[in-house]
Amino acid sequence: MANGATMHLAVSLSPETAPSHPTDAGPDFSLLARFVQKAEAAGLDMVVLTDSAPAAGGDGPNRQVPFEATTLLAALATVTSKIGLVAAASTVAHQPYNLARRFASLDIISHGRAGWNATIVPDPREATNVSRPEGFSHDDFRRRAEEFIGIVQGLWRGWDADALLFDKSGGRFFDSEKMHLLDHKGEFFSVRGPLNVARSPQDIPVLVMSGLSEPDRDIATRFADVILLDEPAGTRADDLKRRALAFGRSPGAIKVLMNVAPGADMAAGPDVIADRLEESFRSKSCDGFNIVMPPVLSVLDEFVDHVLPELRRRGLVRLDYPGATLRSHFGLAGEEG
């Protein structure tokens, strides 16, 4: 992390903190597209697209991202070429097979830049919209989410990299020996597989996990590629990486980003924020930061035009993208095809 390592940077769109604009006519994809393009021009590793169920009352429904996150990811993939695109998708509102197929397709559309943000936080509003008004107990929800994530990753690995042949003359679409049925029969789900989508250009889409309580952290260190921790988290990156060793994973298999909201610090100046980020990074608290901000260009401009150059001057942030896929941005193992 420190001693010459690269600080990873992401931005998470947080409409809940955005100011109200009563004159807005409605959702505007072009504004979100310009925001993500600005983040890409700045060389940020990824943008995290939040998604959530509408609130039960008040103005809650008007303060959410105005598009379903995976649909927005697909659209943004057509107007960007380098930045990673991560969408939140609930384990309650989707079935594992359909979600795995959707993200596998998104990864192909984006040429290996897609990721799934899986949160292990039960939301009663979601359950009431998918015929589960009784919701889930915390223990059931956690076990169900763990099974769900394992199925999705298993389906993503159902095809070897060279399994699809597309041999029209020989009448062979795939090599059956390189196709692996999941044949999962668990407590909550039964899924045979395989996916009817080709293997990901980056081996498998990147799995991002966030909203972790203490009991969730073993699940995250077993499955996740990138973990987003709230600040102050009380857990350092090296603690999580030690847990990963218990699951046979190398410490470098997980990147830990701390969620930060610059807020009032932005007005304090290029150095106050840079000092704060550098201190956390060099103390091995994290591998980088997820900057939580409203989808407003002026707020991103402040970070990109003032804080980022100072971080680069200090040699903490890379100058350009190291490869074509989201995995390559983070230095994560995987195949690029």
The 8 nearest C-alpha neighbors of each residue, nearest first, counted from 0:
[[1, 4, 286, 283, 280, 2, 5, 281],
 [0, 2, 281, 4, 3, 280, 283, 282],
 [3, 1, 4, 0, 281, 5, 315, 280],
 [2, 4, 1, 5, 315, 314, 0, 6],
 [5, 3, 0, 1, 2, 6, 315, 316],
 [6, 4, 316, 315, 7, 317, 3, 0],
 [5, 7, 287, 316, 315, 286, 8, 4],
 [8, 6, 287, 286, 5, 288, 44, 9],
 [9, 7, 288, 43, 44, 287, 289, 6],
 [10, 8, 289, 45, 44, 43, 46, 290],
 [9, 11, 290, 46, 289, 291, 47, 12],
 [10, 12, 47, 291, 46, 290, 13, 48],
 [13, 11, 294, 293, 292, 48, 14, 291],
 [12, 14, 293, 292, 15, 16, 291, 11],
 [15, 13, 17, 293, 16, 63, 62, 64],
 [14, 16, 13, 62, 17, 63, 293, 18],
 [17, 15, 14, 293, 13, 18, 292, 62],
 [18, 16, 293, 14, 15, 19, 294, 13],
 [19, 17, 20, 16, 293, 15, 14, 295],
 [18, 20, 21, 17, 62, 22, 23, 16],
 [19, 21, 22, 23, 18, 17, 24, 25],
 [22, 20, 23, 19, 24, 25, 18, 61],
 [23, 21, 20, 24, 25, 19, 26, 18],
 [24, 22, 25, 21, 20, 26, 27, 19],
 [23, 25, 22, 26, 21, 27, 20, 28],
 [24, 26, 23, 27, 65, 22, 21, 61],
 [27, 25, 65, 28, 24, 66, 23, 64],
 [28, 26, 29, 30, 25, 31, 65, 24],
 [27, 29, 31, 30, 32, 26, 71, 66],
 [28, 30, 32, 27, 31, 33, 34, 26],
 [31, 29, 33, 32, 28, 27, 34, 294],
 [30, 32, 34, 28, 33, 29, 35, 294],
 [31, 33, 29, 35, 30, 34, 28, 36],
 [34, 32, 36, 30, 31, 35, 37, 29],
 [33, 35, 31, 37, 32, 36, 296, 30],
 [36, 34, 38, 32, 37, 33, 39, 31],
 [35, 37, 39, 33, 38, 34, 32, 40],
 [38, 36, 40, 34, 35, 39, 33, 41],
 [39, 37, 35, 41, 36, 40, 43, 34],
 [40, 38, 36, 42, 82, 41, 37, 43],
 [39, 41, 37, 42, 38, 36, 43, 35],
 [40, 42, 38, 39, 43, 37, 303, 307],
 [43, 41, 39, 40, 319, 44, 320, 38],
 [44, 42, 8, 9, 38, 41, 45, 39],
 [45, 43, 9, 8, 82, 83, 328, 42],
 [46, 44, 83, 9, 82, 84, 43, 47],
 [45, 47, 10, 84, 11, 9, 85, 83],
 [48, 46, 11, 85, 86, 10, 49, 84],
 [49, 47, 86, 12, 68, 85, 87, 11],
 [48, 50, 87, 47, 86, 12, 68, 64],
 [49, 51, 87, 68, 64, 67, 48, 88],
 [52, 50, 53, 49, 63, 125, 64, 89],
 [51, 53, 125, 124, 54, 50, 60, 122],
 [54, 52, 60, 59, 55, 51, 124, 63],
 [53, 55, 59, 56, 60, 52, 124, 57],
 [54, 56, 53, 57, 59, 124, 60, 52],
 [57, 55, 54, 59, 58, 60, 53, 61],
 [56, 58, 59, 55, 54, 60, 61, 53],
 [57, 59, 61, 60, 56, 62, 54, 55],
 [58, 60, 54, 62, 61, 57, 53, 56],
 [61, 59, 53, 62, 54, 58, 63, 57],
 [62, 60, 59, 58, 63, 65, 53, 64],
 [63, 61, 59, 15, 60, 14, 64, 58],
 [64, 62, 14, 61, 65, 60, 15, 59],
 [63, 65, 66, 14, 50, 49, 62, 67],
 [64, 66, 26, 63, 67, 61, 62, 27],
 [67, 65, 64, 68, 71, 70, 26, 50],
 [66, 68, 70, 69, 71, 50, 65, 64],
 [67, 69, 71, 86, 70, 50, 48, 66],
 [70, 68, 72, 71, 86, 67, 73, 87],
 [71, 69, 73, 72, 68, 67, 74, 66],
 [70, 72, 68, 74, 69, 73, 75, 66],
 [73, 71, 69, 75, 70, 74, 76, 68],
 [74, 72, 76, 70, 71, 75, 105, 69],
 [73, 75, 71, 76, 72, 77, 70, 78],
 [76, 74, 72, 77, 78, 73, 71, 79],
 [75, 77, 109, 73, 79, 74, 78, 72],
 [76, 78, 75, 74, 79, 73, 109, 80],
 [77, 79, 75, 76, 80, 32, 74, 36],
 [80, 78, 76, 77, 81, 75, 36, 82],
 [79, 81, 82, 76, 78, 109, 77, 39],
 [82, 80, 79, 323, 83, 39, 320, 112],
 [81, 83, 39, 45, 44, 84, 80, 43],
 [82, 84, 45, 112, 325, 44, 113, 46],
 [85, 83, 113, 46, 45, 112, 114, 72],
 [84, 86, 114, 47, 115, 113, 48, 46],
 [87, 85, 48, 68, 115, 69, 116, 47],
 [86, 88, 116, 49, 50, 115, 117, 48],
 [89, 87, 117, 86, 116, 90, 115, 50],
 [88, 90, 91, 92, 93, 117, 87, 118],
 [89, 91, 93, 92, 144, 88, 147, 94],
 [92, 90, 89, 93, 126, 125, 94, 129],
 [91, 93, 89, 90, 129, 125, 94, 126],
 [94, 92, 91, 90, 98, 89, 95, 97],
 [93, 95, 97, 96, 98, 90, 92, 91],
 [96, 94, 98, 97, 151, 147, 99, 93],
 [97, 95, 99, 98, 94, 100, 151, 190],
 [98, 96, 100, 99, 94, 95, 101, 93],
 [97, 99, 101, 95, 100, 96, 94, 93],
 [100, 98, 151, 96, 102, 97, 101, 95],
 [99, 101, 97, 103, 98, 102, 104, 96],
 [102, 100, 98, 104, 99, 103, 97, 105],
 [103, 101, 105, 104, 99, 100, 106, 98],
 [102, 104, 100, 106, 105, 101, 199, 99],
 [103, 105, 101, 107, 102, 106, 100, 108],
 [106, 104, 102, 108, 107, 103, 109, 73],
 [105, 107, 113, 111, 103, 109, 104, 108],
 [106, 108, 110, 104, 105, 109, 111, 199],
 [109, 107, 105, 106, 110, 104, 76, 73],
 [108, 110, 76, 106, 112, 107, 111, 105],
 [111, 109, 107, 108, 112, 106, 200, 324],
 [110, 112, 324, 106, 200, 201, 109, 113],
 [111, 113, 83, 325, 324, 109, 110, 84],
 [114, 112, 106, 84, 85, 204, 111, 83],
 [113, 115, 85, 205, 204, 206, 84, 86],
 [114, 116, 206, 86, 85, 207, 87, 117],
 [115, 117, 87, 207, 208, 86, 206, 85],
 [118, 116, 208, 115, 87, 207, 88, 119],
 [117, 119, 209, 120, 210, 208, 116, 89],
 [120, 118, 210, 211, 121, 117, 141, 144],
 [119, 121, 118, 122, 210, 211, 140, 141],
 [122, 120, 123, 119, 140, 137, 135, 91],
 [121, 123, 124, 125, 120, 126, 52, 134],
 [124, 122, 126, 125, 134, 127, 121, 132],
 [125, 123, 127, 122, 126, 52, 128, 54],
 [126, 124, 128, 123, 127, 122, 52, 129],
 [125, 127, 131, 123, 134, 129, 128, 124],
 [126, 128, 132, 131, 124, 125, 129, 130],
 [129, 127, 125, 126, 130, 124, 131, 132],
 [130, 128, 126, 131, 127, 92, 125, 91],
 [129, 131, 127, 128, 132, 126, 133, 134],
 [130, 132, 126, 127, 134, 133, 129, 128],
 [133, 131, 127, 134, 126, 130, 128, 123],
 [132, 134, 131, 135, 126, 127, 123, 130],
 [133, 135, 126, 131, 132, 123, 136, 127],
 [136, 134, 140, 139, 137, 133, 121, 138],
 [135, 137, 139, 138, 140, 134, 141, 121],
 [138, 136, 140, 139, 141, 135, 121, 142],
 [137, 139, 141, 140, 136, 142, 135, 143],
 [140, 138, 136, 142, 141, 137, 143, 135],
 [139, 141, 137, 143, 138, 135, 142, 144],
 [140, 142, 144, 138, 143, 139, 145, 137],
 [143, 141, 145, 139, 144, 140, 146, 138],
 [142, 144, 140, 146, 141, 145, 139, 147],
 [145, 143, 147, 141, 146, 142, 140, 148],
 [146, 144, 142, 148, 147, 143, 141, 149],
 [145, 147, 143, 149, 144, 148, 142, 150],
 [146, 148, 144, 150, 145, 149, 95, 143],
 [149, 147, 151, 145, 150, 146, 144, 152],
 [148, 150, 146, 152, 147, 151, 153, 145],
 [151, 149, 153, 147, 148, 152, 154, 146],
 [152, 150, 99, 148, 154, 153, 149, 95],
 [151, 153, 155, 149, 154, 150, 148, 156],
 [154, 152, 150, 156, 151, 155, 149, 157],
 [153, 155, 157, 151, 156, 152, 193, 150],
 [156, 154, 152, 153, 157, 203, 151, 99],
 [155, 157, 153, 154, 158, 152, 203, 159],
 [156, 158, 179, 154, 155, 193, 178, 153],
 [159, 157, 178, 156, 198, 162, 177, 179],
 [158, 160, 162, 177, 161, 178, 157, 198],
 [159, 161, 162, 198, 158, 202, 163, 336],
 [162, 160, 159, 163, 164, 177, 158, 174],
 [163, 161, 177, 159, 174, 173, 160, 158],
 [162, 164, 173, 161, 172, 165, 174, 197],
 [163, 165, 173, 172, 166, 162, 171, 174],
 [166, 164, 172, 167, 163, 171, 173, 170],
 [167, 165, 171, 164, 169, 168, 170, 172],
 [168, 166, 170, 169, 165, 171, 172, 164],
 [167, 169, 170, 166, 171, 165, 172, 164],
 [168, 170, 166, 167, 171, 172, 165, 164],
 [169, 171, 167, 168, 166, 172, 165, 173],
 [172, 170, 166, 169, 173, 165, 167, 164],
 [171, 173, 165, 164, 166, 163, 170, 174],
 [174, 172, 163, 164, 162, 171, 175, 165],
 [173, 175, 162, 176, 177, 163, 164, 178],
 [174, 176, 178, 177, 173, 162, 179, 163],
 [177, 175, 174, 178, 179, 162, 173, 159],
 [178, 176, 162, 175, 159, 174, 158, 179],
 [179, 177, 158, 175, 176, 157, 159, 162],
 [180, 178, 157, 158, 181, 177, 193, 176],
 [181, 179, 192, 193, 182, 191, 157, 178],
 [180, 182, 192, 191, 183, 179, 193, 153],
 [183, 181, 191, 180, 190, 192, 184, 189],
 [184, 182, 190, 189, 181, 191, 185, 150],
 [185, 183, 189, 188, 182, 190, 186, 191],
 [184, 186, 188, 187, 189, 183, 146, 190],
 [185, 187, 188, 184, 143, 146, 189, 142],
 [186, 188, 185, 143, 189, 146, 184, 147],
 [189, 187, 185, 186, 184, 190, 183, 147],
 [188, 190, 184, 183, 185, 191, 187, 182],
 [191, 189, 183, 182, 192, 188, 184, 181],
 [190, 192, 182, 181, 183, 180, 193, 189],
 [193, 191, 181, 180, 194, 190, 182, 154],
 [192, 194, 180, 157, 154, 195, 181, 191],
 [195, 193, 196, 192, 154, 100, 157, 155],
 [194, 196, 193, 197, 100, 192, 198, 158],
 [197, 195, 194, 100, 103, 198, 104, 199],
 [198, 196, 199, 195, 158, 163, 103, 194],
 [197, 199, 158, 160, 200, 196, 202, 155],
 [198, 200, 202, 203, 201, 103, 106, 107],
 [201, 199, 111, 336, 335, 202, 110, 107],
 [200, 202, 335, 111, 334, 199, 203, 333],
 [203, 201, 334, 199, 333, 200, 335, 198],
 [204, 202, 199, 201, 155, 205, 156, 198],
 [205, 203, 114, 113, 206, 106, 199, 201],
 [204, 206, 114, 224, 115, 207, 203, 113],
 [207, 205, 115, 223, 224, 114, 116, 204],
 [206, 208, 116, 225, 226, 223, 115, 224],
 [209, 207, 117, 226, 116, 118, 223, 227],
 [210, 208, 227, 118, 211, 226, 228, 117],
 [209, 211, 118, 119, 120, 212, 208, 228],
 [212, 210, 215, 209, 216, 119, 213, 228],
 [211, 213, 215, 214, 216, 210, 119, 120],
 [212, 214, 215, 216, 211, 217, 234, 233],
 [215, 213, 212, 216, 217, 211, 218, 141],
 [216, 214, 212, 218, 211, 213, 217, 219],
 [215, 217, 219, 218, 213, 214, 220, 211],
 [216, 218, 220, 219, 215, 221, 214, 242],
 [219, 217, 221, 216, 215, 220, 222, 145],
 [218, 220, 216, 223, 221, 222, 217, 215],
 [221, 219, 243, 217, 218, 222, 223, 216],
 [220, 222, 218, 219, 246, 243, 217, 223],
 [223, 221, 219, 220, 218, 224, 206, 149],
 [224, 222, 219, 206, 225, 207, 220, 208],
 [223, 225, 253, 206, 207, 205, 254, 252],
 [224, 226, 207, 254, 223, 253, 255, 206],
 [227, 225, 255, 208, 207, 209, 256, 254],
 [228, 226, 209, 256, 257, 255, 208, 258],
 [229, 227, 257, 258, 232, 256, 226, 209],
 [228, 230, 258, 232, 231, 257, 227, 259],
 [231, 229, 232, 258, 257, 259, 228, 233],
 [230, 232, 233, 229, 228, 234, 257, 258],
 [231, 233, 230, 229, 234, 228, 235, 257],
 [232, 234, 231, 235, 230, 229, 228, 284],
 [235, 233, 232, 238, 236, 239, 284, 228],
 [236, 234, 284, 238, 237, 285, 233, 239],
 [235, 237, 285, 284, 239, 238, 255, 240],
 [236, 238, 240, 239, 235, 241, 283, 284],
 [239, 237, 241, 235, 236, 240, 234, 242],
 [240, 238, 242, 236, 241, 237, 243, 220],
 [239, 241, 250, 243, 237, 242, 238, 236],
 [240, 242, 238, 244, 243, 239, 237, 250],
 [241, 243, 239, 240, 244, 245, 220, 238],
 [242, 244, 240, 220, 245, 241, 248, 246],
 [243, 245, 247, 248, 246, 241, 242, 249],
 [244, 246, 243, 242, 247, 241, 248, 221],
 [247, 245, 244, 243, 248, 221, 242, 220],
 [248, 246, 244, 245, 249, 243, 221, 242],
 [249, 247, 244, 243, 246, 252, 250, 245],
 [248, 250, 251, 252, 244, 247, 243, 240],
 [251, 249, 240, 252, 253, 248, 243, 244],
 [250, 252, 249, 253, 254, 331, 240, 248],
 [251, 253, 249, 250, 331, 224, 248, 254],
 [254, 252, 224, 251, 225, 250, 255, 223],
 [253, 255, 225, 286, 226, 224, 256, 252],
 [254, 256, 226, 286, 285, 236, 225, 227],
 [257, 255, 288, 287, 227, 285, 286, 289],
 [256, 258, 288, 228, 227, 289, 229, 230],
 [257, 259, 289, 229, 228, 288, 230, 290],
 [260, 258, 290, 291, 289, 261, 257, 230],
 [259, 261, 291, 262, 290, 292, 258, 289],
 [262, 260, 264, 265, 259, 263, 272, 290],
 [263, 261, 264, 260, 265, 266, 292, 259],
 [262, 264, 265, 266, 261, 267, 260, 268],
 [265, 263, 267, 261, 266, 262, 272, 271],
 [266, 264, 263, 267, 261, 262, 268, 272],
 [265, 267, 264, 268, 263, 262, 301, 261],
 [266, 268, 264, 265, 271, 263, 272, 269],
 [267, 269, 266, 270, 271, 265, 264, 272],
 [270, 306, 268, 305, 309, 273, 271, 272],
 [271, 269, 273, 272, 268, 274, 309, 306],
 [272, 270, 274, 273, 268, 275, 267, 269],
 [273, 271, 275, 274, 270, 276, 264, 269],
 [272, 274, 270, 276, 275, 271, 277, 306],
 [275, 273, 277, 271, 272, 276, 270, 278],
 [274, 276, 272, 278, 273, 277, 271, 279],
 [277, 275, 273, 279, 278, 274, 280, 272],
 [276, 278, 280, 274, 279, 275, 281, 273],
 [277, 279, 275, 281, 276, 280, 274, 282],
 [280, 278, 282, 276, 277, 284, 281, 275],
 [279, 281, 277, 283, 282, 278, 285, 284],
 [282, 280, 1, 283, 278, 279, 277, 0],
 [281, 283, 279, 280, 284, 278, 1, 285],
 [284, 282, 281, 285, 280, 0, 236, 279],
 [283, 285, 235, 236, 282, 279, 280, 237],
 [284, 286, 236, 255, 283, 287, 256, 280],
 [287, 285, 255, 0, 256, 254, 6, 7],
 [288, 286, 7, 256, 6, 285, 8, 280],
 [287, 289, 256, 257, 8, 258, 290, 9],
 [288, 290, 9, 258, 10, 256, 257, 8],
 [289, 291, 10, 259, 260, 11, 258, 288],
 [292, 290, 11, 260, 259, 10, 13, 289],
 [291, 293, 13, 12, 290, 260, 11, 294],
 [292, 294, 13, 17, 14, 295, 12, 16],
 [295, 293, 12, 292, 14, 296, 31, 34],
 [296, 294, 293, 297, 298, 299, 34, 17],
 [295, 297, 299, 298, 34, 300, 294, 33],
 [296, 298, 300, 299, 295, 301, 302, 294],
 [299, 297, 301, 300, 296, 295, 302, 292],
 [298, 300, 296, 302, 301, 297, 303, 295],
 [301, 299, 297, 303, 298, 302, 304, 296],
 [302, 300, 298, 299, 304, 303, 305, 297],
 [301, 303, 306, 299, 300, 305, 304, 307],
 [302, 304, 300, 307, 301, 305, 299, 306],
 [305, 303, 301, 300, 302, 306, 307, 308],
 [304, 306, 269, 302, 301, 303, 307, 308],
 [307, 305, 269, 302, 309, 308, 273, 303],
 [306, 308, 310, 303, 309, 305, 302, 311],
 [309, 307, 311, 310, 306, 305, 312, 304],
 [308, 310, 312, 311, 306, 307, 269, 313],
 [311, 309, 307, 313, 312, 308, 315, 316],
 [312, 310, 314, 308, 316, 313, 309, 315],
 [311, 313, 309, 314, 310, 308, 315, 316],
 [314, 312, 310, 311, 315, 309, 316, 308],
 [313, 315, 311, 312, 316, 310, 317, 3],
 [314, 316, 310, 313, 6, 5, 311, 317],
 [317, 315, 311, 6, 5, 314, 310, 318],
 [316, 318, 319, 5, 315, 311, 314, 320],
 [319, 317, 316, 42, 320, 311, 41, 321],
 [320, 318, 317, 42, 321, 41, 43, 322],
 [319, 321, 322, 328, 42, 318, 81, 323],
 [322, 320, 328, 319, 327, 323, 317, 330],
 [323, 321, 327, 320, 324, 328, 325, 81],
 [322, 324, 81, 327, 325, 321, 111, 320],
 [325, 323, 111, 112, 327, 326, 322, 201],
 [324, 326, 112, 83, 328, 327, 111, 329],
 [327, 325, 331, 324, 329, 328, 330, 201],
 [326, 328, 330, 324, 322, 329, 325, 331],
 [329, 327, 325, 326, 330, 44, 321, 320],
 [330, 328, 327, 326, 331, 325, 7, 254],
 [331, 329, 327, 328, 326, 332, 251, 321],
 [332, 330, 326, 329, 327, 252, 333, 251],
 [333, 331, 330, 326, 252, 334, 327, 202],
 [334, 332, 202, 201, 331, 335, 326, 203],
 [335, 333, 202, 201, 336, 200, 332, 160],
 [336, 334, 201, 200, 202, 333, 324, 111],
 [335, 200, 334, 201, 202, 199, 160, 111]]
